[in-house]
Amino acid sequence: MNEPMNDSVRIVEVGPRDGLQNEKPIVPTATKIALIDRLSLAGLKSIEATSFVSPKWIPQLADAAEVFAGIQKHEGVSYPVLVPNLQGYERALAVGVREVALFTGASEAFTRQNINASIEESIDRFRPILERAGNDGVKVRGYVSTTLGCPYQGAVDVRDVVRVARRIHELGCYEVSLGDTIGIGTPSKARAMLKAVADEVPMGALAVHFHDTRGQALANVFACVEEGVRVVDASVSGLGGCPYATGASGNVATEDVVYLLHGMGFVTGVDLDALVETGQWISNEIGRGNGSKFGRALAATAAIA
């Protein structure tokens, strides 16, 4: 059953991790720290800071410990980090991390290509982390990727999405983020997938995570918010992509999501002007175009004025 509707939506800002990890030039540690600090000041309450993955696999995040240690921690703001295994968890715990995220998929083929494990093996890796986190008082969030399609196997059975989401929620993930990794979904498919999962996992424990490869991400967010989800992952300036999916563009831009939600009458707690400034700033810093349509429109209006 769906949870009662409310007028607040929490944004999980994934730009510093899911966004920057796909940038080929190494982004300076100081820039990453400044980005997270700016996002905190803009009112974001959940900011995924980095990932404690092996630098061999993602050199961009080799400075995870330095980044997490360097950011200004604001009261009421969570700074989760992605951890691939118990070793990563222990590295994160050593620098004071209080929330971690775990990653698996609904597609067997994608999970094997991405983390060199079957879905069941990836979930087995969760168990010692969840046990340790429970003892340490650390919150654990779970990601389920390829919920609407896979670059290797094509269509993904919604029953697989439901099964994986239910399993990791039952194991102790307080929140499960449902990801359209290659940006193939449409609003009707996104809504149907969310409804199917919400029959097995409480809507209040679900989040959505859309990439904008085919220009559908914002429409998918709208459909899922209408359906009752109240947590949305997004990336400032639309940073990101998927190295395993040819042509996959970045995550839906946080600026565009916040503009949409405010227009729908929802409260996010985000200062949209400060967020837009941050999006343009990071775009300039890393030398790429601003992926936020709202950000670009505001900049164009300012230039005309």
C-alpha positions in Angstrom: 0.0 0.0 0.0 1.1 3.5 -0.7 2.1 5.8 2.2 -0.1 8.9 2.8 0.7 11.9 0.6 2.6 14.8 2.0 3.9 18.1 0.7 7.7 17.5 1.2 10.1 15.8 -1.2 13.7 15.0 -0.2 16.3 15.3 -2.9 19.4 13.0 -2.7 22.1 14.9 -4.4 24.4 12.5 -6.2 26.5 14.8 -8.3 29.7 14.7 -6.2 29.8 10.9 -6.5 27.7 9.5 -9.3 28.3 12.6 -11.4 32.0 13.4 -11.0 33.0 9.7 -11.1 32.3 9.7 -14.9 34.5 12.8 -15.6 37.8 11.7 -17.3 40.0 14.6 -16.2 40.8 14.3 -12.5 38.8 16.9 -10.6 40.9 18.5 -7.8 40.1 17.5 -4.3 39.5 21.1 -3.3 36.9 21.5 -6.1 35.0 18.4 -4.9 35.0 19.7 -1.3 33.9 23.1 -2.4 31.1 21.6 -4.5 29.7 19.6 -1.5 30.0 22.7 0.8 28.1 24.8 -1.7 25.4 22.1 -2.0 25.0 22.0 1.8 24.6 25.8 1.9 22.0 25.6 -0.9 19.8 23.5 1.4 20.3 20.0 0.2 19.8 17.6 3.1 21.3 14.4 1.6 24.5 14.7 -0.4 26.3 11.6 -1.6 29.9 12.7 -1.1 32.1 10.1 -2.7 32.8 6.3 -3.0 35.3 4.2 -1.1 36.0 2.0 -4.1 39.4 0.9 -5.3 41.3 3.7 -7.1 42.2 1.0 -9.7 38.6 0.9 -10.8 37.6 4.6 -10.4 40.7 6.8 -10.2 38.5 9.9 -10.0 37.5 8.9 -6.5 40.9 7.9 -5.2 40.7 10.9 -2.8 37.6 9.7 -1.0 39.0 10.0 2.5 40.5 13.4 1.9 37.2 14.7 0.4 35.0 13.4 3.3 37.4 14.7 5.9 37.6 18.1 4.2 33.9 18.9 3.8 32.1 21.1 6.4 29.5 18.8 8.1 26.2 20.7 8.7 23.7 19.6 11.3 20.7 18.0 9.7 22.6 17.1 6.5 23.6 13.5 5.7 26.7 12.8 3.6 26.4 9.1 2.5 29.1 7.4 0.6 29.1 4.4 -1.7 31.0 1.3 -0.5 31.5 -1.8 -2.7 32.6 -4.2 0.1 33.5 -4.6 3.7 37.0 -3.1 3.1 35.4 0.0 1.6 33.1 0.2 4.6 36.0 0.1 7.0 37.8 2.8 5.1 34.7 5.0 5.3 34.1 4.3 8.9 37.7 5.3 9.7 37.0 8.9 8.6 33.7 9.3 10.4 31.1 8.2 7.8 27.6 7.7 9.3 25.7 6.6 6.2 26.7 4.3 3.4 25.1 3.1 0.2 25.3 -0.4 -1.4 24.8 -1.2 -5.1 23.3 -4.1 -7.0 21.1 -4.5 -10.1 17.9 -6.0 -11.4 19.7 -7.3 -14.5 22.0 -10.3 -14.1 24.0 -9.4 -17.2 24.6 -5.8 -16.0 25.6 -6.8 -12.5 28.2 -9.3 -13.8 29.6 -6.7 -16.1 29.6 -3.9 -13.6 30.8 -5.5 -10.4 31.9 -8.9 -11.6 29.3 -10.8 -9.5 25.9 -12.3 -9.9 22.9 -10.5 -8.2 22.9 -13.2 -5.5 26.7 -12.8 -4.9 26.3 -9.0 -4.7 23.6 -9.4 -2.1 25.7 -11.8 -0.2 28.4 -9.1 -0.1 25.9 -6.8 1.6 25.3 -9.1 4.6 28.6 -8.5 6.5 28.3 -4.7 5.8 24.8 -4.6 7.0 25.7 -6.5 10.2 28.6 -4.2 10.9 26.6 -1.1 10.2 23.8 -2.3 12.5 26.3 -2.7 15.3 28.0 0.6 14.4 24.8 2.6 14.2 25.5 3.5 10.5 22.5 3.9 8.1 22.5 1.9 4.9 20.9 2.8 1.6 20.6 0.5 -1.3 20.7 1.1 -5.1 19.0 -1.2 -7.6 20.2 -0.4 -11.1 18.7 -1.2 -14.5 15.1 -1.3 -13.3 13.7 -0.3 -16.7 16.2 -1.7 -19.1 19.7 -3.1 -19.5 22.4 -2.4 -22.1 23.3 -6.1 -22.3 20.1 -8.1 -21.9 17.5 -5.5 -23.0 14.2 -5.7 -21.2 14.2 -6.3 -17.4 11.4 -8.3 -15.8 9.7 -6.1 -13.2 9.4 -9.2 -11.0 13.2 -9.2 -10.8 13.2 -5.5 -9.7 10.6 -6.3 -7.0 12.5 -9.4 -5.8 15.9 -7.5 -5.5 14.3 -4.4 -3.9 12.4 -6.5 -1.4 15.5 -8.6 -0.5 17.8 -5.6 0.2 15.1 -3.8 2.2 14.5 -6.9 4.3 18.2 -7.2 4.9 18.3 -3.8 6.4 18.6 -1.0 3.8 16.4 1.7 5.2 15.8 3.1 1.7 16.0 1.6 -1.8 16.7 3.7 -4.8 15.3 2.4 -8.1 17.5 3.4 -11.0 16.9 3.7 -14.7 20.6 3.4 -15.4 20.5 3.8 -19.2 17.7 6.3 -19.3 15.3 4.1 -21.3 12.2 4.4 -19.3 9.0 6.4 -20.0 6.5 7.8 -17.5 4.0 4.9 -17.8 6.7 2.3 -17.4 8.4 4.1 -14.5 5.0 4.5 -12.7 4.2 0.8 -13.3 7.6 -0.3 -12.0 7.3 1.9 -8.9 3.8 0.6 -8.2 4.9 -3.0 -8.5 7.8 -2.5 -6.0 5.6 -0.5 -3.6 3.3 -3.5 -3.3 6.2 -5.3 -1.6 8.3 -2.4 -0.1 6.7 0.6 1.7 6.6 3.7 -0.6 8.2 5.6 2.2 11.3 3.4 1.9 11.6 4.0 -1.9 13.5 6.6 -4.0 13.8 7.0 -7.8 16.9 7.7 -9.8 16.6 8.6 -13.5 19.1 9.3 -16.2 18.1 11.6 -19.1 19.5 9.7 -22.1 16.2 9.9 -24.0 14.9 13.1 -22.5 12.4 11.3 -20.3 13.9 11.7 -16.8 11.9 14.8 -15.6 8.6 13.3 -16.9 9.5 10.0 -15.1 10.1 12.0 -11.9 6.7 13.7 -12.3 4.9 10.4 -12.8 6.6 8.7 -9.8 6.0 11.7 -7.5 2.3 11.6 -8.5 2.3 8.0 -7.6 3.6 8.8 -4.1 7.4 8.6 -4.0 8.9 11.3 -1.9 12.6 10.8 -2.4 14.3 11.7 -5.7 17.9 11.3 -6.7 19.3 14.1 -8.9 22.7 15.5 -9.9 23.6 19.2 -10.0 24.0 20.5 -13.5 23.0 17.0 -14.8 26.5 15.6 -14.0 27.0 12.0 -14.7 26.5 9.2 -17.1 27.0 5.4 -17.2 30.3 4.0 -18.5 28.7 0.7 -19.2 25.9 2.2 -21.4 26.9 3.7 -24.7 25.3 7.1 -25.1 23.9 7.3 -21.6 23.8 10.9 -20.5 23.9 12.3 -17.0 21.4 12.1 -14.2 18.4 14.3 -14.2 19.6 17.8 -13.2 18.8 18.8 -9.6 17.9 22.3 -10.7 15.3 21.0 -13.1 13.8 18.6 -10.5 13.6 21.3 -7.8 11.9 23.7 -10.3 9.4 21.0 -11.2 8.7 20.1 -7.6 8.3 23.7 -6.5 5.9 24.2 -9.4 3.9 21.2 -8.2 3.6 22.8 -4.7 6.1 20.6 -3.0 8.6 21.7 -0.3 12.2 20.7 -0.9 14.1 23.1 1.4 16.4 23.9 -1.4 17.4 27.5 -2.3 17.0 27.3 -6.1 19.0 30.4 -6.9 21.9 29.1 -4.9 21.6 25.7 -6.5 21.7 27.3 -10.0 24.8 29.3 -9.1 26.4 26.1 -7.9 25.5 24.2 -11.1 27.0 26.9 -13.3 30.1 27.1 -11.1 30.9 23.4 -11.2 30.2 23.3 -15.0 32.8 26.1 -15.4 35.3 24.4 -13.0 35.3 21.1 -14.9 35.0 22.7 -18.4 31.7 21.1 -19.5 28.3 22.5 -20.5 25.6 23.0 -18.0 23.3 20.0 -18.2 20.4 21.8 -16.5 17.8 23.3 -18.8 16.5 25.6 -16.0 20.1 26.7 -15.2 20.8 27.5 -18.9 17.5 29.4 -19.2 18.2 31.5 -16.1 21.7 32.3 -17.4 20.3 33.3 -20.8 17.7 35.5 -19.2 20.4 37.2 -17.0 22.5 37.8 -20.1 19.7 39.5 -22.0 18.9 41.7 -18.9 
